[in-house]
Amino acid sequence: MPRQHLEVGYVARAHGLAGEVGVRTFDPASRALLEVERALLRLKDGSELELQIDSTRETSKDLLVGFEGVEDRTRADGLVGATVYVFREDLEPPGEDEVFQGDLVGLKAQTESGEPLGEVAEVWNAGEVPNLVIRAPGREELMVPFAADFVVSVDMAEGRIVIRPPELT
């Protein structure tokens, strides 16, 4: 069953004196925070805040977000380091053969022959295509491009992703 919230980024900095924060999204192409009216923030102490979004604007390095009730630098500073989530129900569902990148985290990764490789721990967006970071205890971390040459199938219902590791292609 899909999670209610999708992790989209983190509060990297306070901006200005009016309470805006700079949010770094994990996927630089993500439009999620521009399309929703609320977000869930998990603060560094583990507490959570559901906040209404007053404003959003893009900069070259992050997305500046103004939240209702966060009206000064002190309040904004208190949000730095928080993980930012959006509510799945507030987004258009992904199209056929599409997935939200956040849903890939936690999938069990295996090869085409069924050899377990670990679990998708992170999705990095540092190039033309996202990279899946697969980790397993006692194994070296594996980075796999999320591209057709390397990803054979994604089965959300089974919680599994079948990949062709780069050294096998």
MDAnalysis code that builds the backbone (N, CA, C; Angstrom):
import MDAnalysis as mda
import numpy as np

u = mda.Universe.empty(507, n_residues=169, atom_resindex=np.repeat(np.arange(169), 3), trajectory=True)
u.add_TopologyAttr("name", ["N", "CA", "C"] * 169)
u.add_TopologyAttr("resid", np.arange(1, 170))
u.add_TopologyAttr("resname", ["MET", "PRO", "ARG", "GLN", "HIS", "LEU", "GLU", "VAL", "GLY", "TYR", "VAL", "ALA", "ARG", "ALA", "HIS", "GLY", "LEU", "ALA", "GLY", "GLU", "VAL", "GLY", "VAL", "ARG", "THR", "PHE", "ASP", "PRO", "ALA", "SER", "ARG", "ALA", "LEU", "LEU", "GLU", "VAL", "GLU", "ARG", "ALA", "LEU", "LEU", "ARG", "LEU", "LYS", "ASP", "GLY", "SER", "GLU", "LEU", "GLU", "LEU", "GLN", "ILE", "ASP", "SER", "THR", "ARG", "GLU", "THR", "SER", "LYS", "ASP", "LEU", "LEU", "VAL", "GLY", "PHE", "GLU", "GLY", "VAL", "GLU", "ASP", "ARG", "THR", "ARG", "ALA", "ASP", "GLY", "LEU", "VAL", "GLY", "ALA", "THR", "VAL", "TYR", "VAL", "PHE", "ARG", "GLU", "ASP", "LEU", "GLU", "PRO", "PRO", "GLY", "GLU", "ASP", "GLU", "VAL", "PHE", "GLN", "GLY", "ASP", "LEU", "VAL", "GLY", "LEU", "LYS", "ALA", "GLN", "THR", "GLU", "SER", "GLY", "GLU", "PRO", "LEU", "GLY", "GLU", "VAL", "ALA", "GLU", "VAL", "TRP", "ASN", "ALA", "GLY", "GLU", "VAL", "PRO", "ASN", "LEU", "VAL", "ILE", "ARG", "ALA", "PRO", "GLY", "ARG", "GLU", "GLU", "LEU", "MET", "VAL", "PRO", "PHE", "ALA", "ALA", "ASP", "PHE", "VAL", "VAL", "SER", "VAL", "ASP", "MET", "ALA", "GLU", "GLY", "ARG", "ILE", "VAL", "ILE", "ARG", "PRO", "PRO", "GLU", "LEU", "THR"])
u.atoms.positions = np.array([
    [0.844, -1.181, 0.000],
    [0.000, 0.000, 0.000],
    [0.889, 1.244, 0.000],
    [0.626, 2.200, -0.882],
    [1.465, 3.393, -0.954],
    [1.370, 4.234, 0.323],
    [2.454, 4.896, 0.617],
    [2.487, 5.793, 1.772],
    [1.616, 7.024, 1.507],
    [1.076, 7.601, 2.569],
    [0.216, 8.785, 2.460],
    [1.006, 10.018, 2.032],
    [2.278, 10.079, 2.415],
    [3.114, 11.235, 2.133],
    [4.284, 10.843, 1.238],
    [4.686, 11.769, 0.387],
    [5.851, 11.565, -0.464],
    [6.927, 12.564, -0.055],
    [8.104, 12.060, 0.229],
    [9.225, 12.917, 0.599],
    [9.729, 13.627, -0.651],
    [9.802, 14.960, -0.601],
    [10.218, 15.702, -1.786],
    [11.519, 16.477, -1.596],
    [11.937, 16.706, -0.351],
    [13.164, 17.462, -0.145],
    [13.363, 17.823, 1.314],
    [14.130, 18.877, 1.533],
    [14.415, 19.310, 2.899],
    [14.580, 20.832, 2.924],
    [14.351, 21.409, 4.100],
    [14.547, 22.848, 4.283],
    [16.043, 23.081, 4.469],
    [16.654, 23.728, 3.492],
    [18.099, 23.942, 3.503],
    [18.502, 25.218, 4.222],
    [17.597, 26.225, 4.214],
    [18.002, 27.514, 4.771],
    [16.801, 28.399, 5.002],
    [16.972, 29.376, 5.887],
    [16.001, 30.456, 6.031],
    [16.395, 31.520, 5.015],
    [15.398, 32.239, 4.494],
    [15.678, 33.256, 3.478],
    [15.015, 34.563, 3.884],
    [15.802, 35.584, 4.026],
    [15.263, 36.904, 4.327],
    [14.686, 37.003, 5.732],
    [13.913, 38.062, 5.950],
    [13.375, 38.346, 7.275],
    [11.895, 38.021, 7.402],
    [11.231, 37.706, 6.281],
    [9.777, 37.529, 6.286],
    [9.328, 36.085, 6.481],
    [10.249, 35.165, 6.771],
    [9.860, 33.799, 7.088],
    [9.951, 32.793, 5.963],
    [10.430, 33.195, 4.791],
    [10.573, 32.225, 3.708],
    [11.712, 31.261, 4.020],
    [11.607, 30.049, 3.453],
    [12.675, 29.061, 3.572],
    [13.060, 28.557, 2.191],
    [14.306, 28.159, 2.051],
    [14.783, 27.543, 0.820],
    [14.664, 26.038, 0.947],
    [13.888, 25.433, 0.060],
    [13.701, 23.983, 0.065],
    [14.471, 23.396, -1.106],
    [15.343, 22.446, -0.806],
    [16.057, 21.708, -1.857],
    [15.273, 20.437, -2.129],
    [14.810, 20.300, -3.346],
    [14.073, 19.096, -3.706],
    [15.059, 18.031, -4.164],
    [14.721, 16.780, -3.887],
    [15.594, 15.685, -4.293],
    [15.612, 15.534, -5.802],
    [14.523, 15.887, -6.441],
    [14.434, 15.873, -7.895],
    [14.324, 17.320, -8.357],
    [15.386, 17.876, -8.937],
    [15.344, 19.278, -9.350],
    [14.206, 19.589, -10.327],
    [13.705, 18.591, -11.023],
    [12.608, 18.813, -11.968],
    [11.230, 18.711, -11.302],
    [11.200, 18.374, -10.028],
    [9.926, 18.188, -9.335],
    [9.129, 19.485, -9.284],
    [7.843, 19.377, -9.575],
    [6.920, 20.512, -9.524],
    [5.953, 20.362, -8.358],
    [6.149, 19.347, -7.534],
    [5.179, 19.012, -6.490],
    [4.859, 20.186, -5.579],
    [5.866, 20.878, -5.076],
    [5.602, 21.979, -4.148],
    [4.964, 23.185, -4.836],
    [5.081, 23.252, -6.147],
    [4.441, 24.332, -6.893],
    [2.972, 24.023, -7.162],
    [2.574, 22.778, -6.982],
    [1.224, 22.339, -7.336],
    [0.317, 22.090, -6.143],
    [0.857, 22.073, -4.937],
    [0.050, 21.746, -3.761],
    [-0.140, 22.974, -2.870],
    [-1.070, 22.873, -1.957],
    [-1.367, 23.990, -1.063],
    [-0.917, 23.739, 0.372],
    [-0.405, 22.535, 0.637],
    [0.046, 22.215, 1.992],
    [1.221, 21.255, 1.916],
    [1.953, 21.195, 3.020],
    [3.091, 20.280, 3.120],
    [3.182, 19.800, 4.557],
    [3.828, 18.671, 4.726],
    [4.112, 18.136, 6.054],
    [5.615, 18.264, 6.260],
    [6.007, 18.863, 7.363],
    [7.424, 18.994, 7.686],
    [7.730, 18.142, 8.903],
    [8.751, 17.283, 8.785],
    [9.231, 16.504, 9.922],
    [10.492, 17.201, 10.408],
    [10.388, 17.793, 11.588],
    [11.493, 18.556, 12.145],
    [12.596, 17.638, 12.651],
    [13.750, 18.226, 12.907],
    [14.905, 17.444, 13.358],
    [14.623, 16.689, 14.654],
    [13.722, 17.206, 15.493],
    [13.409, 16.523, 16.756],
    [12.369, 15.414, 16.585],
    [11.926, 15.181, 15.324],
    [10.962, 14.121, 15.041],
    [9.518, 14.576, 15.038],
    [9.246, 15.780, 15.525],
    [7.867, 16.275, 15.510],
    [7.475, 16.658, 14.081],
    [6.181, 16.725, 13.840],
    [5.682, 17.031, 12.507],
    [4.748, 18.230, 12.544],
    [4.807, 19.017, 11.470],
    [3.931, 20.171, 11.305],
    [3.271, 20.087, 9.939],
    [1.956, 20.210, 9.889],
    [1.276, 20.358, 8.608],
    [1.073, 21.851, 8.405],
    [1.635, 22.373, 7.318],
    [1.591, 23.808, 7.072],
    [0.978, 24.120, 5.712],
    [0.198, 25.170, 5.662],
    [-0.347, 25.665, 4.402],
    [0.741, 26.465, 3.693],
    [0.813, 26.320, 2.392],
    [1.807, 27.039, 1.596],
    [1.187, 28.355, 1.138],
    [1.845, 29.462, 1.493],
    [1.390, 30.795, 1.077],
    [1.964, 31.186, -0.273],
    [3.242, 30.835, -0.496],
    [3.904, 31.262, -1.731],
    [5.036, 30.309, -2.071],
    [5.340, 30.246, -3.354],
    [6.501, 29.487, -3.831],
    [7.103, 30.248, -4.996],
    [8.409, 30.212, -5.065],
    [9.100, 30.782, -6.222],
    [10.429, 30.073, -6.392],
    [10.802, 29.917, -7.639],
    [12.018, 29.180, -7.950],
    [13.229, 30.103, -7.978],
    [14.355, 29.572, -7.509],
    [15.645, 30.244, -7.659],
    [16.560, 29.266, -8.376],
    [17.784, 29.681, -8.630],
    [18.704, 28.797, -9.351],
    [19.122, 27.584, -8.536],
    [19.045, 27.650, -7.180],
    [19.519, 26.519, -6.392],
    [18.463, 25.846, -5.534],
    [17.318, 26.486, -5.333],
    [16.278, 25.868, -4.522],
    [14.925, 26.508, -4.814],
    [13.959, 26.150, -4.020],
    [12.606, 26.677, -4.149],
    [12.323, 27.462, -2.878],
    [11.973, 28.732, -3.016],
    [11.648, 29.540, -1.846],
    [10.168, 29.350, -1.533],
    [9.903, 28.955, -0.287],
    [8.543, 28.646, 0.136],
    [8.190, 29.504, 1.343],
    [7.001, 30.093, 1.283],
    [6.450, 30.807, 2.421],
    [5.317, 29.986, 2.998],
    [5.353, 29.719, 4.282],
    [4.311, 28.937, 4.946],
    [3.456, 29.851, 5.816],
    [2.174, 29.568, 5.839],
    [1.252, 30.299, 6.703],
    [1.700, 30.139, 8.157],
    [1.767, 31.256, 8.881],
    [2.166, 31.214, 10.280],
    [3.663, 31.302, 10.516],
    [4.462, 31.218, 9.445],
    [5.914, 31.373, 9.564],
    [6.224, 32.739, 8.964],
    [6.256, 33.742, 9.826],
    [6.296, 35.119, 9.328],
    [7.546, 35.895, 9.699],
    [8.527, 35.207, 10.294],
    [9.765, 35.912, 10.614],
    [10.950, 34.954, 10.518],
    [12.121, 35.525, 10.578],
    [13.358, 34.762, 10.417],
    [13.526, 33.712, 11.523],
    [13.130, 34.041, 12.739],
    [13.286, 33.109, 13.854],
    [12.492, 31.836, 13.614],
    [11.235, 31.979, 13.195],
    [10.412, 30.790, 12.902],
    [10.996, 30.013, 11.721],
    [11.459, 30.724, 10.705],
    [12.041, 30.059, 9.535],
    [13.304, 29.290, 9.925],
    [14.143, 29.895, 10.775],
    [15.355, 29.208, 11.231],
    [15.014, 27.898, 11.936],
    [13.887, 27.841, 12.638],
    [13.468, 26.635, 13.338],
    [13.067, 25.498, 12.421],
    [12.843, 25.814, 11.139],
    [12.461, 24.779, 10.169],
    [13.661, 24.205, 9.416],
    [14.812, 24.843, 9.514],
    [15.999, 24.381, 8.780],
    [16.339, 22.956, 9.205],
    [16.555, 22.106, 8.228],
    [16.869, 20.702, 8.480],
    [15.646, 19.800, 8.440],
    [14.447, 20.387, 8.375],
    [13.224, 19.572, 8.329],
    [13.092, 18.868, 6.987],
    [12.574, 17.670, 7.019],
    [12.250, 16.939, 5.802],
    [10.875, 17.402, 5.332],
    [10.736, 17.611, 4.034],
    [9.488, 18.132, 3.478],
    [8.774, 17.022, 2.708],
    [7.503, 16.848, 3.049],
    [6.647, 15.853, 2.396],
    [5.437, 16.548, 1.807],
    [4.885, 15.966, 0.746],
    [3.594, 16.389, 0.224],
    [2.617, 15.238, 0.408],
    [1.345, 15.572, 0.396],
    [0.304, 14.571, 0.543],
    [0.010, 13.966, -0.828],
    [0.078, 12.652, -0.904],
    [-0.161, 11.954, -2.160],
    [-1.508, 12.362, -2.781],
    [-2.514, 12.501, -1.933],
    [-3.860, 12.823, -2.431],
    [-3.943, 14.203, -3.078],
    [-2.962, 15.073, -2.820],
    [-2.956, 16.411, -3.400],
    [-2.311, 16.454, -4.781],
    [-1.728, 15.355, -5.215],
    [-1.032, 15.296, -6.502],
    [-1.827, 14.491, -7.519],
    [-1.643, 14.835, -8.771],
    [-2.187, 14.002, -9.842],
    [-1.485, 12.654, -9.773],
    [-2.227, 11.558, -9.902],
    [-1.540, 10.254, -9.859],
    [-0.608, 10.101, -11.061],
    [0.450, 9.307, -10.883],
    [1.357, 9.085, -12.008],
    [0.636, 8.357, -13.136],
    [1.089, 8.586, -14.351],
    [0.503, 7.937, -15.514],
    [0.879, 6.462, -15.579],
    [0.324, 5.798, -16.568],
    [0.642, 4.387, -16.769],
    [2.140, 4.247, -17.028],
    [2.753, 3.254, -16.419],
    [4.195, 3.014, -16.521],
    [5.017, 4.145, -15.918],
    [4.426, 4.921, -15.004],
    [5.151, 5.959, -14.280],
    [5.021, 5.686, -12.784],
    [5.990, 6.181, -12.014],
    [5.936, 6.074, -10.557],
    [6.447, 7.381, -9.970],
    [6.032, 7.669, -8.746],
    [6.653, 8.764, -8.018],
    [8.009, 8.267, -7.567],
    [9.046, 9.077, -7.739],
    [10.389, 8.649, -7.341],
    [10.436, 8.244, -5.871],
    [9.697, 8.948, -5.029],
    [9.690, 8.632, -3.604],
    [9.177, 7.237, -3.310],
    [8.343, 6.690, -4.206],
    [7.810, 5.342, -3.999],
    [8.842, 4.261, -4.283],
    [9.939, 4.618, -4.930],
    [10.978, 3.628, -5.219],
    [11.768, 3.268, -3.956],
    [11.859, 4.220, -3.036],
    [12.596, 3.979, -1.791],
    [11.866, 2.895, -0.991],
    [12.619, 1.889, -0.589],
    [12.056, 0.779, 0.175],
    [11.783, -0.461, -0.654],
    [11.822, -0.339, -1.995],
    [11.602, -1.521, -2.826],
    [12.783, -2.481, -2.694],
    [12.488, -3.778, -2.713],
    [13.523, -4.804, -2.701],
    [14.063, -4.938, -4.119],
    [15.371, -4.829, -4.257],
    [16.003, -4.924, -5.570],
    [16.551, -6.319, -5.789],
    [16.362, -6.799, -7.001],
    [16.902, -8.109, -7.371],
    [17.305, -8.086, -8.834],
    [18.151, -9.051, -9.202],
    [18.557, -9.187, -10.596],
    [17.472, -9.940, -11.354],
    [17.636, -10.024, -12.657],
    [16.680, -10.763, -13.497],
    [16.617, -12.236, -13.120],
    [17.714, -12.774, -12.602],
    [17.727, -14.182, -12.202],
    [17.188, -14.385, -10.784],
    [16.798, -13.290, -10.120],
    [16.206, -13.402, -8.791],
    [17.174, -13.221, -7.639],
    [18.457, -12.915, -7.934],
    [19.439, -12.708, -6.870],
    [19.117, -11.409, -6.121],
    [18.934, -11.479, -4.812],
    [18.646, -10.257, -4.054],
    [19.872, -9.341, -4.004],
    [19.632, -8.057, -4.206],
    [20.716, -7.083, -4.195],
    [20.628, -6.125, -3.020],
    [19.489, -6.058, -2.384],
    [19.299, -5.132, -1.276],
    [18.011, -4.352, -1.438],
    [18.011, -3.165, -0.871],
    [16.823, -2.324, -0.866],
    [17.173, -0.938, -1.407],
    [16.244, -0.358, -2.156],
    [16.453, 1.007, -2.631],
    [16.389, 1.914, -1.401],
    [17.523, 2.531, -1.070],
    [17.615, 3.364, 0.130],
    [17.430, 4.845, -0.183],
    [17.842, 5.250, -1.388],
    [17.752, 6.655, -1.779],
    [17.622, 6.737, -3.290],
    [17.161, 7.892, -3.747],
    [17.167, 8.214, -5.167],
    [17.936, 9.519, -5.302],
    [19.027, 9.492, -6.052],
    [19.852, 10.675, -6.258],
    [19.574, 11.243, -7.637],
    [19.444, 12.528, -7.707],
    [19.249, 13.216, -8.981],
    [20.431, 14.139, -9.212],
    [21.450, 13.610, -9.832],
    [22.656, 14.395, -10.045],
    [23.064, 14.443, -11.513],
    [22.256, 13.887, -12.374],
    [22.606, 13.859, -13.793],
    [21.353, 13.834, -14.641],
    [21.481, 13.254, -15.818],
    [20.357, 13.222, -16.745],
    [19.218, 12.328, -16.259],
    [19.552, 11.255, -15.569],
    [18.519, 10.355, -15.037],
    [18.767, 10.150, -13.549],
    [17.712, 9.867, -12.780],
    [17.907, 9.584, -11.362],
    [18.739, 8.316, -11.189],
    [19.418, 8.218, -10.071],
    [20.185, 7.026, -9.716],
    [19.599, 6.409, -8.459],
    [19.392, 5.109, -8.517],
    [18.912, 4.374, -7.357],
    [20.110, 3.954, -6.527],
    [20.061, 4.224, -5.230],
    [21.114, 3.798, -4.318],
    [20.576, 2.569, -3.599],
    [21.214, 1.419, -3.843],
    [20.762, 0.151, -3.283],
    [21.754, -0.296, -2.221],
    [21.212, -0.582, -1.038],
    [22.069, -0.986, 0.077],
    [21.601, -2.308, 0.648],
    [22.573, -3.085, 1.124],
    [22.307, -4.347, 1.826],
    [23.415, -4.537, 2.848],
    [23.075, -5.059, 4.014],
    [24.110, -5.301, 5.035],
    [25.208, -6.205, 4.485],
    [26.437, -5.794, 4.717],
    [27.577, -6.615, 4.311],
    [27.919, -6.537, 2.832],
    [27.231, -5.687, 2.077],
    [27.521, -5.552, 0.642],
    [27.889, -4.114, 0.343],
    [28.668, -3.962, -0.690],
    [29.012, -2.619, -1.143],
    [27.775, -1.952, -1.731],
    [27.645, -0.664, -1.488],
    [26.520, 0.108, -2.021],
    [26.534, 0.040, -3.551],
    [25.364, -0.082, -4.134],
    [25.229, -0.188, -5.581],
    [24.436, 1.008, -6.084],
    [24.940, 1.674, -7.123],
    [24.234, 2.789, -7.725],
    [23.825, 2.377, -9.136],
    [22.511, 2.493, -9.405],
    [21.973, 2.042, -10.687],
    [21.162, 3.168, -11.317],
    [21.490, 3.551, -12.556],
    [20.678, 4.567, -13.227],
    [19.240, 4.076, -13.410],
    [18.272, 4.956, -13.168],
    [16.863, 4.606, -13.372],
    [16.545, 4.849, -14.837],
    [16.987, 3.918, -15.658],
    [16.828, 3.994, -17.113],
    [16.546, 2.589, -17.631],
    [15.927, 2.522, -18.796],
    [15.480, 1.248, -19.374],
    [16.608, 0.228, -19.524],
    [17.829, 0.667, -19.770],
    [18.948, -0.268, -19.911],
    [19.252, -1.011, -18.615],
    [18.857, -0.437, -17.480],
    [19.214, -0.997, -16.181],
    [18.015, -1.447, -15.345],
    [16.865, -0.838, -15.566],
    [15.662, -1.185, -14.803],
    [14.767, -2.028, -15.704],
    [14.627, -3.289, -15.337],
    [13.842, -4.226, -16.130],
    [12.356, -4.058, -15.826],
    [12.010, -3.970, -14.531],
    [10.608, -3.812, -14.155],
    [10.492, -3.255, -12.746],
    [9.363, -2.607, -12.505],
    [9.022, -2.094, -11.176],
    [7.652, -2.661, -10.842],
    [7.567, -3.391, -9.754],
    [6.300, -3.975, -9.317],
    [5.964, -3.399, -7.948],
    [5.171, -2.319, -7.970],
    [4.832, -1.640, -6.717],
    [4.015, -2.562, -5.809],
    [3.110, -3.339, -6.384],
    [2.255, -4.223, -5.579],
    [3.082, -5.245, -4.811],
    [4.144, -5.741, -5.428],
    [5.014, -6.739, -4.793],
    [6.159, -6.090, -4.014],
    [6.337, -4.771, -4.177],
    [7.426, -4.088, -3.480],
    [8.792, -4.482, -4.012],
    [8.855, -4.678, -5.337],
    [10.084, -5.215, -5.934],
    [10.471, -4.432, -7.184],
    [11.786, -4.305, -7.381],
    [12.317, -3.726, -8.610],
    [13.362, -4.696, -9.149],
    [13.255, -5.013, -10.418],
    [14.201, -5.929, -11.060],
    [15.152, -5.068, -11.884],
    [16.445, -5.241, -11.592],
    [17.437, -4.426, -12.279],
    [18.507, -5.281, -12.935],
    [19.164, -4.660, -13.867],
    [20.334, -5.222, -14.539],
    [21.497, -4.324, -14.115],
    [22.265, -4.737, -13.106],
    [23.338, -3.857, -12.609],
    [24.279, -3.414, -13.727],
    [24.807, -2.206, -13.626],
    [25.680, -1.678, -14.679],
    [26.815, -2.603, -15.108],
    [27.406, -3.338, -14.172],
    [28.525, -4.204, -14.569],
    [28.060, -5.409, -15.383],
    [26.736, -5.655, -15.437],
    [26.214, -6.780, -16.222],
    [25.706, -6.345, -17.589],
    [25.703, -5.032, -17.865],
    [25.174, -4.567, -19.159],
    [26.268, -4.382, -20.167],
])
